[in-house]
Amino acid sequence: MAHELNDRHAGGSTPRRIADAHVHALAEIDPLTAVYLGLNPEDDRLTDLSPAGTGALADLARRTLAELDALEASGPVDEEEERRCARLLRERLTAEIAVHEAGEDFRSVRNLGSPVHNTREMFTLLPTDTDQDWLRLGRRLARFPAAMAQYRQTLEEGLRRGLFSAPRQVDTMVGQFDEWIESERPGGWFGELVGPAPEDLREQLTATAVEATGSLVELRDWLRDVYGPAAQGTPDAMGRERYTRWVRYWTGADLDLDEAYRWAWEQFHELDAQMRVEAEKVLPGATPMQAMKWLETEGPAIRGEQEVQEYLQDLMDRAINDLQGVHFDLADPLLKVESRIAPPGSAAAPYYTQPSLDFSRPGRTWLPTLGREAFPEWDLVSTWYHEGVPGHHLQLAQWTYVADRLSTYQVTLGGVSANMEGWALYAERLMDELGHLTDPGHRLGYLNAQMMRALRVIVDIGMHAELEFPADSPFAAGEPMLPERAREFFGAYCGLSADFLDSELVRYLGLPGQAIGYKLGERAWLSGRAAARAAAEARGEEFDLKAWHMAALSQGSLGLDDLVTELSSL
């Protein structure tokens, strides 16, 4: 079984044994990680969110690095799989420690991916099949107030050190908490969570949910009344030094930010031209923005949460049926992916959660509804190819499936965001190449998704590295890339809703460097495929795309510094 991997490599220490041991050690001190991986099913704790808890995670990373140092000092690692694992483990832990030592843990207030968001998401992953499952969930829920107190202690330490999150992040998180707290059911969102519990347990669990939500009210009020005023004047942008640290964390590469910025502008101009052609097919005489607004209000749409959930499930099922055996060879556990509605108060972007290591919890896509009742098709199709099949699900579920050939670390905690998001954006392009986006509205949605990812590189690097709109920009040429102007620019060339784009801007400012990995990661995947194809043709062989896909998806995680080289050799 995948969760027993730390016992797999016999005959002494190896990088993969060290990596596997790190996963299991981390699961012991970080129950959120354990739930995500499907480890320690009898555990009922929550992660320690205090300064001591975050310090313990960094100490574990340092100990693991020291063990890897000692192993490599004793002699060279001969096996290529072991060398690949060692490179990944060293790069990832070094990047994590750098972020910790810069004090980023002490200002983790943002609209997604904060310790509070991660804790809430954990509850959506817990099993609820038996009374014992519900009781264990209830014990974890009873610990939620203590976890919120620990998180507040960490932010208070940030205040003492003068490390603040920007007011924009604080205001957004306070607004999200309002949504989590407000509900017709006692206990807010947590009350809704325990609503399906067995009747004889529901009263007890609801009382626990009320207490959990009460602690969230206290945290919200403290953020609004104490933290927010103290953070006034904190700039939204990180600055180049802090930003570069985060770029390494999210991409596994030391990027040339100025080159990436210029390249993204080239992509912008190319995509703008393609979108104008496609818009004409949707609505003759229309600009891309006019065509997308027409699709949003007049185009085909699915009405109702249950209906859109079923639509997206059918889309994934059909994609698997069309691709299986032709462009991919998928094992049976990968043939199941669930479409779900995201809990209220989520950020606007859809997302995917990886299956547990034993596949007892399948891969799942999640759609935030944002209070909507109608869901236009034009921007859903390509997005679900990204989130589900052949995007995140095929890569991350395949990683899980081959964990016994690699290491648990390489297919879970060592995941590099730019690699994963790059594959998912490549997957959208692949479906276009294979003829699955011939409907003009669906294809305009695909091009708009590509445009959004190019714009992400532009505004994310531009804001945080404090660059200017270039001379050939059709918008604000020569002006500094300030958040308000970046948001205007985004809205002028991306056909998604204002609420979505507002949420996206806050995301880029709060998770610096993460958003650039989609388009830059796709660039790496396309470069690797082109090099592998050219090498096959130079040998006089036909390039086998299906074999390349499966080999590429079976090598586990790599940072962008290594990805192109590895993909080119497949």
N, C-alpha and C positions, 0 to 999 in steps of 0.2 A: 504493500500500500504506500501511497505517496507520503503519508504522514509518518512513515517509519524510515524515511530516507537517511536519517543521521546514522543508522546502523548498516547502511548498504556497502560502503567502501571498506573492504577488509585490508588488513596489512599495514596499519599505521596511519598517521595523519596525512591528509591531502587537502588541497584547497577546497574541494567539494565537501569533504567531511567537516572542515572548519566552517564553511558557509552554512551547511545544514545545522550544525550545532548552534550557530548564531541564530537561526530562525527559531529553533526550539527554546533557546534561552530568552529570546525576545518575547516569545509567546507567553512565557512564564511571568514576565514583569509588565507585559502590555496586553491585557485581556482583549482589547479591541482588535489587535492584530490576530490573536488566537481565534476570535469569532470569524473574522474575515477569511482566515485560512481553513476554518473548520477543525481546529485543534482544541484540545482540552474541553470536550463537550460538557463535562460535569462542573466546570468553573462557573461561579456566579458573581465574580468581581467586576469592577470597572477599572479602567486605567487610572493610575495616580497622575493627576494633571497639575500637581504642585511643582514648585521649583525642584524639590528633591526627586520627584518622579521623572521630570525631563532630564535632570542630571544623571539619573540612573541609566537612561537610554543612551546618553552620550558615553558614559563610562563603559557600558557593554560594547559599544562600537570601538572604543579605544582598546579594550582587551582583545577583541577579535582581530584588530589590525596588528597588535603586538604578536599574537599567535601566528598570523600570516607572515609577519616579518621574520620570526624565528624559523618557520618552515623554509622560507625562501633562502635564508642565510645558510641553511644546512646543505644546500645543493640545488641545482636547477630542476625545474619541473618539466618532465619530458613530454607528457601526454598533452596534445593540443586542447582537448576538452578541459583539462585541469588548468592550463594556462589561461584559457578564455575565462573560466570561472574566477581565477585569481585576479585577473585584470578588472573584471566587473566588481568584485567584492572590494578591492582596494579603492577603486574610483568612487563607488557609491558611498562607502563609509567615510572616506575623506571629505566628500561633498557634504554629507550630513553633519559631520563634526564642525566643518567650517561655518555652516549656517547656525549651529548651536552656539559656537564660541563667539559669534558676532551678536548674540543676544536676541536673535529673532524669535525664540520661544516666548520672550517676555512682552511681545507686542503682537500676538497672533489673534488680531481682531480683523475679520474679513467676511465676505458674504458667502463663502463656501470653503470647505477644507480646514476650518478652525477646529480646535479640540471639541467644541460644543457640537458643531455640525457632524463631526466624525462619530461622536458618542450617540447622537440621535440616529444616524444612519445605521449604527450597529444594531439598534433595536429592530430595524426593518429586516435584518438578516437572521434573527434568532428563530429557531424552530418553535412551532406552536401546535404540534400534532397531539401531544398528550397532556394530561394534568401536570405531570412533572415538568414538562417544558414550560407551561404557564407559570408554575411556582418558581422555577428558576429565573424566568424573565422578571417576575415580581421581585425577587431578591435583588436582582441587578437594578431594577427601577428604584428600589428603596435606597440604593447607594447613590442615586443621581444627585441629591442635594449635597452630599459630601464632595462629589466630583466637581460640582459647580463652585463650591467654596474653595477647592484646590485651584481651579482655574483662576478664580479671582485673586488668590494669593500670588499666582504667577504674574498676573497683570499688575498687581500692586508692587511687586518687585520691579517690574518694568517702569512704573511711575517713579520709584525711588531712584532708579538708575538713569532716568531721563530718556527712556526708550518708549516711544509712543507709536500707536497706529494713528493714521490720519482721521480727522473728524468724519470724512465721507464714509469710511469703513464703519465707524462707530454708529453713525446714524442709520446705515443700512442694516447692520446687525440688530439694532434696537427695533427697527421696523419688522424684520423677520421674526423676532421674538414675539412681537405683537400678534402676528399670524399664528404662531405656534400656541400661544396662550388662549386666543379667542376661539371658542367653540360652543355649540349648543350642549355638548356633552360635558359633564363635570370632569375637570382634569385636562382640558384643552386637547392638544394633539395626543398626549399620552393617554388621556381618557378614551380617545378614539382607537388608539392602539390596542387597548385591553378590552374594548367593547365586544369583540368576538369570543372572549374567554368563556369557558363553561360557566353555566349560571351559578353553580355553588361556589365559584371562585371570584365571580365578577365584582361583588361588593368589596371584598378585600383588595383586589387589584385596583379598583377605581379609587379607593382611599389612598393607596400608594401613589397613583397617578396624580391625584390632587396635591399631595405633598411635593412630588417632583416638579409640578408646574408652579407651585408656590416658590420653590427655590429659583426657578427661571424668572419669575416676576421680580424677585429680589435682585438677581443679577442684572436684569434689564434696567431696573431703576438705578442701580449703582453705575452702570455704563452711561446712562443718560445724564445723571445728576452729578457724578464725581469724575469718572474717567473722561467723558466727553469734554467738559470744560477744561480739564487739565491738558487735554491733547490739542486744544485750539492753537493754531499756528503751525502745526506739524504739516509739512508739505506732502502732497499726494505722491509726487515722484520720488524714487529711491536715490537717484544719482548714480553715476556710472560705476563707482566702486562697489556699492552694495548690490547694484543690479547685476554686475558681472558674476558675483558670487551665486546669486540665484539662478542665472543662466546656466552655469555649470551644474547646479543641482537638478534642473529640469531637463537638460539636454545631454548631459554626459560629454560635454565638449567645451573647449575654449574657443568660442566663436569670434570671428572678426565682425563686430557689431556694425561697423560702417559698411562693409561689403554686403552683409545680410540686408541692411536697410536699402541700399541701392538696388539689390536684386529684387526685393519685394516691390519696389516701385516699378521695375520692369514688368513684373507679374501683373501689377495693377493695370497698367496700360494695355497689356495683351488681353486680359480678362474683360476689361471694359469694352474692347472692340468685339469680342466674341458675344458678350451679352447683348450688344446692340443688334447683332444679326439675329439672335434667338428671340429677342423681344418683338421684332418685326413679325415673326411667325405666330406669336401669341396674340398680338393686337397690332394690326398694320398701322404704321405711322407712329407707334408709341416708343418712348424711350424705355430703357430697362426699368427705371423706377415706376413709370406709368404702367407698364405691363405687369410688374409684380404687385402693385397696388390693386390692379384689376383682378388678378388671380386671388388676391387676399380676400376681396369682397364679393367677386362675381364668379370665381372659378369653382371647380368641384371641391366639396368639403365634406368631412365626416362630422356628424352632430351627436354629441353625448360622449361622456367619458368611457362608458362600457363599449360603445360602438368604435371609438378610436382605438381602444385597447385591442379589440378583436381585429380591426383593420391592420394594425401593426403586427399582430401575431401572425395573421395570414400572409403578410408581406414577407416576414422572416421564414415562414414555412415554405413558401414558394421559392425564395432565394436558395434555401438549402436544397430543395428538390432539383432546381435548375443547375446548380453548380456541382453537386455531388457526383463524383465519378468522371466528370468532364474537365473541370478546372481545379478541383481539390479531391483528395481522398480522405474523407472524414471518418473517424472512428465513431462507433455508436453513441458514446456519451456526448459527443459534440452535436448530435442531431437534434438536441432539445435546447431551446432558448425561450425564455418566458418574457412576454411584454407586460409591463406593469405601469401603473400611474404613480408618479412620485408623490411623496407626502406634501401637504400644503406648507408654504413657507420655504420651499426649496429655491435655490437660484434658478434662473430661467433656462439654463442649458440642459438638454437631455443628457443622460449618462448611462453607463453600463456597470454592473457589478459582476466580478469574476466568479465562476463556480468554486465551491469548496474543494479541497484537495481530493476528497473521495467522491466528488460529484453528487453527494446527497443533496446539496443545494445547487441548482443549475445556474447557468449564466442568465442574467436578467437585464433587459433594457428598461429605462425609466423615463416617462414623459411628464415633465411638470406642466400642469394645465393652466396655472396662473389665473384661475377663475373663469376661464373660457368655456363656452359650450360648443363652439364650432371650431373645427380644425382643418384649415385648407390643405389640400393634398400637395400642392406644388412644392412646398419645402419639407414635407415629411419623408418622401420616398428616399431621396439621397441621404438624408440625415439618418434614416434607419439602416441603410446600407453601411453607414459609418459606425453607428452604435452597435449594431447587431451582426448581420451576415451580409457580406464577408468581412466586416470590419472587426471591431473589438472582440466579438465573440469567437471568431475563428482563430485569432491570434492567441488570446488569453486562455481560452479553453484548450487549444492545442498545447500551449505551454504546460497547462495543468496535466494534460494527458501524457506528455513525455517527461514529466518530472522525474520518473524513476531512471531515465537515461542521463539526466543532467544533475541538477541539485534543486532542492526546494527553493533555495534563495534565487537562483537564476530565473525561475518562472513565477515568482511572487514578489517578495520584498525588493529584489534587485531590479524590478521593472523601471525603465527609463521613460519618462513621460513622452519625450520627443520621438522615441522609437515607436511607442504604442500609438500615439496620435498620428504619427507619420504613416504607419500602416493603415490606420482607419481612413485617412484621407486618400491614400493610394487605393484603398478598396472602393471608394466612391468613383474614382477615375476608372478603375478596372470595370465596374459595372457599366460605365458609359462606353468604354472600349468594346465591351461584349454586347452592346446593343440593348441594354435594359433601360435606357433613358431616352427613348425616341420621342415620347410625348413632349411637345414643346414646353409645356408648363413644368413638367418634371425636370427637363434638361435645363431650363432657366433656373430652377431651384438648385440644381447641381452647380451650375456656374456661379450662382450667388453664394453658395457654400464655399466654393473655391475663392471667390472674391473676399468673403468675410475673413478667411484664413490669411490671405495676403494683407488685408487691412490690419489684421491683428499684429503681424510682424511690423508693419509701418508704425502703428500708434503705440504699441508696447515698447519697442526700442526707442521710438521718437520721444515719447514722454519721459521715460526713465533715464535715457542717456542724454536728454535735453538737446535734441537735434531740431533742425528747422524743416519745414516743408520745402522740398527742392524747387529749383527754378522752373522745372517743367510740370509742376503740380497744377492741376486745373482748379485747385482750391487753396487759397491763402499762401501762395508761393512766397517764400522768403520769411514767413512768420514762424515764431517758435511753436513747437508742438505741445501746447498747453492742453490740459484735459478738456476744457470746454470747447476749444477749437477742434480737438481730436474727435469729440463726440459729434460735432456738426459734420465733420468730414465723413465719419462713419455713416451717419444717417443719410448723407447725400448719395452714397454709393452702395449701401447694403439695404436690401429690401425687407428686412425683418422689422418687427414691431418696435415702437419707441420704448416700451417697457423692457423688452429683451435687450435692446442696445444699451439702455441705461444700466441694466444689471451687468452686461458685459464690460462696460467701462469700469465699474467698481471692481469687477473681477480682475481686470488687467492691472489695476493699481494695487490691489491687495495681494495678488499672486504674481509678482513680477517675473517675467521670463517664461512662465508656463505656456502662455498663448502662442508664442512664436514657434513652438515645437511642431505644430501641425504641418505648416507649409514647409518648414525647413526639414522636418522629418520625412515628409513626402519626397522632397528633393533627393534626400539620401537613398530612399527606397528605389526611386526611379533611376538614379545613377547606378546603383548596384545591379538592377535588372538589366540596364543597357549594357553594362560591362560584361555581365554573365552571358548575355545574348551574343555580344561581339566575340567573346572568347570561344563560344560553341561554333559560331560560323567560321572563325579562323581555323578551327580543327576540322572543318568540313562536315559538321554535325548540325542537325536540326535542333533548335532550341526547344526544350521541353518545358513549357511554362508551368504545367501542373506539377511536375517533379520539382521545379525551382520553388514554387509556392510552398510545397510541403517541407522541403529542406530549409527554406528561409524561416518558416513558422516553427520549426523544430529545434532551432539553435538557442532558444532562450533569449534573455535580454542582452542588449548591447547598447552602449552609449554611441552618440553620433560620431565620436572620434574613431570608433572601430567598425561601425555598421557597414559603410560602403565597402571597405576592404573584405569583410566577411561575406557580404552578399555577392560580390564580384567573383569570388572563388567557387561558388556553388555550381 
